[in-house]
Amino acid sequence: ALPLMAEFNRFITDSAADLVLDLGDRISDEDPETDLLLEREVNAAFEPIRARAPVMHLCGNHDRDFLSVRQNEEILGQPLHHQLIDIEGWRVVLFRADTRIRRPGGFHCPQSDMDWLAQTIAAADRPLLIASHVPLSGHSQIGNYYFQRNPEASTYPESDDIRAVLRTSRVPTVCLSGHVHWNTVTTVDGIPHLTQQSLTESFVTSPE
C-alpha cells in the first residue's frame, strides 16, 4: 500500500488536484495495537499529499473495528463529523455516518445523521457531491467477489429511508462511496451513485 501511496502522490502533483477524498478503509484491521501503528503509517504517507492539496478523510469499517472515531481524528489531525466544502461551483458533502459494523447487526445509520443530510439537501443552492464510505444506493451485489453472498453488509439497512431523503434534492446530485471493492455506476431516481475500489484491490484485478 505505501508504494502505491507514493505513486498517488505523483498523480496528485501531475493533476494539480483541488481536493483529495479518502473514502475510508485505510487499513485492514487486525487488533488495537496493530491498527494504531497501521493508521499512523498511512497518515505519514498522506503528509506529502497534504502539501499539494487539501485531504479530507472518512472512516471506513476497517478503521473502526478496533479504533474509535476520536483515535482516527487524533491520528489524522482533523475532525471526522459531517462537513460541507464549497469548491469549483460544487458543494462536497462529507456524510460521515457511523461505519462501525456490529456483529450481529451490521451497519446502522442513526436518524440524526439522516436528518442532517435532509437539512443539507434542503438548503443546497448548488450541485452536490455526497461522499460516504458505505454506498447509499442499495445497488445489487450480484457478481461482487466480497458481497454477493452477504449483500446486507454492503449498505445501511436504512438505505430506503436514505434514498427517500436523496429524492428531495432540487439540485444536481452525485453520490460517491467506497466499501464494496468494486468500480460501479448505478442511477437511482436520476441520481448517479459511484463506488470506487481501493488502491490495493487485487482480488478482482489480479495480478495487478
C-alpha positions in Angstrom: 0.0 0.0 0.0 2.7 2.5 0.9 4.5 2.4 -2.5 1.1 2.9 -4.1 0.6 5.9 -1.9 3.9 7.3 -3.3 2.5 6.8 -6.8 -0.7 8.5 -5.8 1.3 11.5 -4.5 2.9 11.8 -8.0 -0.6 11.6 -9.6 -1.8 14.4 -7.3 1.2 16.6 -8.3 0.7 16.0 -12.0 -3.1 16.6 -12.0 -2.9 19.7 -9.7 -5.8 18.3 -7.7 -8.2 20.7 -5.9 -9.2 18.2 -3.3 -8.4 14.6 -2.2 -11.2 12.5 -0.7 -10.2 9.4 1.3 -13.3 7.3 1.4 -12.1 5.1 4.3 -10.7 1.7 5.0 -7.2 3.0 5.2 -6.1 -0.3 6.8 -7.1 -4.0 7.1 -7.9 -4.3 10.8 -6.0 -6.8 13.0 -6.1 -5.7 16.6 -6.0 -2.4 18.6 -2.2 -2.1 18.8 -1.5 -3.0 15.2 -4.3 -0.8 13.9 -2.9 2.2 15.6 0.5 1.5 14.0 -1.0 1.0 10.6 -3.2 4.1 10.7 -0.1 6.2 11.7 1.8 4.7 8.8 -0.9 5.6 6.3 -1.2 9.1 7.9 2.5 9.6 7.3 2.1 8.6 3.7 -0.6 11.3 3.3 1.7 14.0 4.6 3.4 14.8 1.2 0.0 14.7 -0.4 -1.4 17.3 2.0 1.4 19.6 0.9 -0.2 19.6 -2.6 -3.9 19.5 -1.9 -6.5 19.5 0.9 -7.1 16.0 2.1 -10.4 15.1 3.7 -10.9 11.7 5.4 -13.9 9.5 6.1 -13.8 6.5 8.4 -14.4 3.0 6.9 -15.5 -0.1 8.8 -11.9 -1.4 9.0 -10.8 1.9 10.6 -13.5 1.4 13.2 -13.3 -2.3 14.1 -10.7 -1.6 16.9 -10.3 2.2 16.8 -12.7 4.9 17.8 -13.6 8.0 15.7 -11.6 10.0 18.3 -8.5 7.9 17.8 -8.8 8.4 14.0 -9.2 12.1 14.5 -6.1 12.3 16.6 -4.0 10.4 14.1 -5.3 12.2 11.0 -5.3 15.7 12.7 -8.9 16.6 11.6 -12.4 16.3 13.0 -14.4 13.5 11.5 -18.0 14.7 11.8 -20.3 15.7 8.9 -18.8 18.6 6.9 -19.5 20.8 3.8 -16.9 22.1 1.4 -17.7 24.5 -1.4 -15.3 24.1 -4.3 -15.4 24.9 -8.0 -19.2 25.5 -8.0 -19.9 22.3 -6.2 -20.8 21.6 -2.6 -18.9 18.5 -1.3 -20.9 16.8 1.4 -18.8 14.6 3.7 -21.5 12.3 5.0 -19.7 10.7 7.9 -22.4 8.5 9.2 -21.4 5.6 11.5 -19.3 3.0 9.8 -18.8 0.5 12.6 -20.1 -3.0 11.8 -21.8 -4.6 14.7 -21.7 -8.4 14.9 -24.6 -9.2 14.9 -26.4 -6.2 13.5 -24.2 -4.8 10.7 -24.3 -1.1 9.9 -26.7 1.4 11.4 -27.4 4.9 10.2 -28.9 6.9 13.0 -31.9 9.1 12.4 -29.9 12.2 13.4 -27.5 11.5 10.5 -30.4 11.3 8.1 -31.9 14.5 9.5 -28.6 16.3 8.9 -28.5 15.0 5.3 -32.1 16.1 4.7 -31.3 19.6 6.1 -28.2 19.9 3.9 -30.1 18.9 0.8 -33.0 21.3 1.6 -30.5 24.2 1.9 -28.5 23.3 -1.2 -28.1 26.2 -3.7 -25.5 24.4 -6.0 -24.8 20.9 -7.2 -24.0 18.3 -4.5 -21.3 15.6 -4.4 -22.2 13.4 -1.4 -19.3 11.3 -0.2 -19.7 8.4 2.2 -17.9 5.2 3.0 -20.9 3.0 2.8 -22.9 3.1 -0.5 -26.3 4.8 -0.2 -27.8 3.3 -3.4 -28.5 -0.2 -2.1 -27.5 -1.5 -5.6 -27.2 -5.2 -6.4 -24.1 -7.1 -5.4 -24.6 -9.9 -7.8 -21.1 -10.7 -9.2 -19.3 -9.0 -6.4 -16.4 -11.2 -5.1 -17.0 -10.0 -1.5 -20.7 -9.1 -1.1 -22.7 -11.4 -3.4 -23.2 -13.8 -0.5 -23.8 -11.2 2.1 -25.4 -8.1 0.4 -26.8 -6.9 3.7 -23.3 -5.9 4.6 -22.9 -3.7 1.5 -25.1 -0.8 2.6 -27.1 0.6 5.5 -30.4 -1.3 6.4 -31.9 2.2 6.4 -31.0 2.7 2.7 -34.6 3.0 1.7 -35.1 5.9 4.0 -31.8 7.5 2.9 -32.8 7.3 -0.8 -36.1 8.9 0.2 -34.1 11.8 1.6 -31.9 12.0 -1.6 -35.1 12.1 -3.8 -35.9 15.5 -2.2 -32.9 17.2 -3.8 -33.7 20.0 -6.2 -30.1 20.4 -7.5 -27.9 18.1 -9.5 -26.6 15.4 -7.1 -24.0 12.7 -7.3 -23.1 10.1 -4.6 -19.6 8.7 -4.2 -18.6 5.9 -1.9 -16.1 3.0 -1.3 -16.5 -0.1 0.8 -17.7 -2.7 -1.8 -14.4 -3.2 -3.6 -16.0 -2.5 -6.9 -16.0 0.2 -9.5 -19.7 0.8 -10.3 -22.1 3.4 -11.6 -25.8 3.0 -10.6 -28.5 5.5 -11.2 -31.4 5.7 -8.7 -34.1 8.3 -9.0 -32.0 10.1 -11.5 -29.0 10.4 -9.1 -25.7 8.7 -10.1 -24.1 6.6 -7.4 -20.5 5.8 -8.0 -18.4 3.3 -6.0 -14.6 3.4 -6.1 -12.4 0.4 -5.2 -9.2 0.7 -3.3 -5.6 1.4 -4.5 -4.7 -2.0 -3.0 -7.6 -4.0 -4.6 -6.2 -7.3 -6.0 -8.9 -10.0 -6.0 -10.7 -8.5 -9.0 -7.6 -7.1 -10.7 -5.1 -10.0 -10.2 -2.2 -10.0 -10.8 -2.2 -6.1 -10.6 
